[in-house]
Amino acid sequence: VGIRLSKPQVDDLLDAAREANPHIDLFTSLGVTRGLRRGEICGLCWDDINYKTREIHITHNLIESSTYGVDGTPISELVLKEPKSVTSRRTLTLSADLERALKRVKSAQRLDQLASPDPWPEEGYVFTANNGKPVWPRNLGRSFRRFLKREGLLHVGVHDLRRTCANTASQAGVPIEEI
C-alpha cells in the first residue's frame, strides 16, 4: 500500500531537504517531484542532464548485486543496468529547483575532488561518495532515513516518494499513461 504524502507534508519535506546536505536535497526532489526510483537516482550521470534543453534523461539504474565467491563468501557489487522497464527510459523536465539542487551537488563534488588524495573516477555519477565512486543505493536510503528522523518528519520509504509523485500528478489531472 505505502504512504502518500499530503501537499503540506511534501512542502515540509522539500523545505527541510533544501537545508540538508546537497545529496539529500537532490535525492528528495528527484523522488517526490519526478518519481524516480532509488536505483535511477543513484545511476544518474552528469551526461544525463541537459541544462540547455532543460531535460533529465533517465537511462540507467544502479543496483546492488550479491553473488557468492568460489569459497562461499558473499560478494556485493554495484551494477549499472538498463532502467527497470521500457517506459522507465524517459526524459523529464529540469525545473529551477532541480537545477539549483544539482548545482549544489556539483559544488560539493568539486570540493571532494580537490580534497581527494586519489585520482577522481571518470564515470561521472551525480551521486557519489567522498572519493568520487558511485554511492551505494542502500547508503543513500540510510542517509535519507536519518535525515527524516533528525528533522522529525514522517518516516517514509524511498518508494513512498515515487507514490507521492504519482498521486500528486493524478490529482493535478495528468493522464495515467503519462504518470
HURAQUI-V356936 format. One record per residue. N is the residue number from 1. PHI is phi in degrees with one decimal (* if undefined). Layout:
BEGIN
N&PHI / N&PHI
END
This chain:
BEGIN
1&* / 2&81.4 / 3&-103.8 / 4&-121.5 / 5&-75.8 / 6&-77.5 / 7&-57.4 / 8&-62.4 / 9&-66.1 / 10&-63.3 / 11&-60.4 / 12&-62.8 / 13&-62.6 / 14&-66.1 / 15&-62.2 / 16&-66.5 / 17&-65.2 / 18&-60.6 / 19&-90.6 / 20&-86.0 / 21&-65.9 / 22&-55.9 / 23&-64.2 / 24&-65.4 / 25&-57.2 / 26&-68.5 / 27&-56.7 / 28&-63.3 / 29&-62.8 / 30&-64.8 / 31&-71.4 / 32&-87.9 / 33&-103.2 / 34&-122.2 / 35&70.8 / 36&-73.0 / 37&-76.4 / 38&-57.4 / 39&-65.8 / 40&-69.0 / 41&-65.0 / 42&-67.5 / 43&-86.8 / 44&-67.1 / 45&-115.3 / 46&-60.8 / 47&-67.5 / 48&-81.6 / 49&-111.0 / 50&-119.5 / 51&-69.9 / 52&-69.3 / 53&-90.5 / 54&61.6 / 55&-129.1 / 56&-120.4 / 57&-99.9 / 58&-92.8 / 59&-126.6 / 60&-136.8 / 61&-139.6 / 62&-95.2 / 63&-122.9 / 64&-94.2 / 65&-117.5 / 66&-116.2 / 67&-134.7 / 68&-121.3 / 69&-73.3 / 70&-61.6 / 71&-90.1 / 72&90.2 / 73&-78.3 / 74&-70.4 / 75&-126.0 / 76&-110.8 / 77&-147.2 / 78&-90.5 / 79&-128.3 / 80&-90.8 / 81&-122.4 / 82&-67.9 / 83&-57.0 / 84&-55.5 / 85&-141.4 / 86&-58.9 / 87&-76.6 / 88&-73.8 / 89&-78.3 / 90&-151.4 / 91&-117.3 / 92&-116.8 / 93&-79.2 / 94&-91.4 / 95&-80.6 / 96&-62.6 / 97&-64.2 / 98&-66.5 / 99&-62.0 / 100&-60.6 / 101&-65.1 / 102&-62.5 / 103&-66.3 / 104&-62.9 / 105&-64.4 / 106&-60.8 / 107&-63.5 / 108&-63.6 / 109&-63.6 / 110&-61.4 / 111&-64.6 / 112&-61.6 / 113&-64.7 / 114&-65.6 / 115&-83.1 / 116&-75.7 / 117&-77.6 / 118&-102.0 / 119&-60.3 / 120&-81.5 / 121&-59.0 / 122&-99.1 / 123&-63.3 / 124&79.6 / 125&-71.2 / 126&-75.4 / 127&-97.4 / 128&-130.7 / 129&-77.4 / 130&-62.5 / 131&-95.0 / 132&89.2 / 133&-79.3 / 134&-60.1 / 135&-76.3 / 136&-72.8 / 137&-53.0 / 138&-65.7 / 139&-68.1 / 140&-66.4 / 141&-62.0 / 142&-64.5 / 143&-62.7 / 144&-64.6 / 145&-63.3 / 146&-63.2 / 147&-59.9 / 148&-59.4 / 149&-65.1 / 150&-59.7 / 151&-87.0 / 152&69.8 / 153&-91.3 / 154&-55.7 / 155&-72.5 / 156&-122.9 / 157&-77.9 / 158&-58.9 / 159&-69.8 / 160&-65.0 / 161&-64.6 / 162&-63.1 / 163&-62.2 / 164&-62.3 / 165&-60.4 / 166&-63.7 / 167&-64.7 / 168&-63.3 / 169&-64.3 / 170&-62.5 / 171&-65.4 / 172&-84.3 / 173&93.3 / 174&-71.1 / 175&-59.6 / 176&-57.7 / 177&-63.0 / 178&-80.3 / 179&-68.0
END
